[in-house]
């Protein structure tokens, strides 16, 4: 009869201790106090490990140099700014010009009649 309240108090104490422990920030050693670099944390729940994709994405971003902060962050950004006809992808205006009045109604492009 007396063990039930003690067990419930112990369970509540263990639950809140784990919750409070998870809420506390990790102590930073004095040698790394000046660095703002964070470590990525993997979480394991029921045997399934899940990495922090947000942290990994931030670590994969290139460092911005202080000499030219307006430079593109990635080499692929210059490619994105190019027009679609230079990239070789679908361009509605060019396809409409090539297909003529059959665009959307036929698979054969409109061609002028052959001269004899």
Secondary structure, DSSP 8 states (H G I E B T S, - for coil): -HHHHHHHHHHHHHHHHHHHHHHS-----GGGTT--------EEETTEEE--HHHHHHHHS----SS-TTS-SSTHHHHHTS-HHHHTS--HHHHHHHHGGGTTT-SS--------
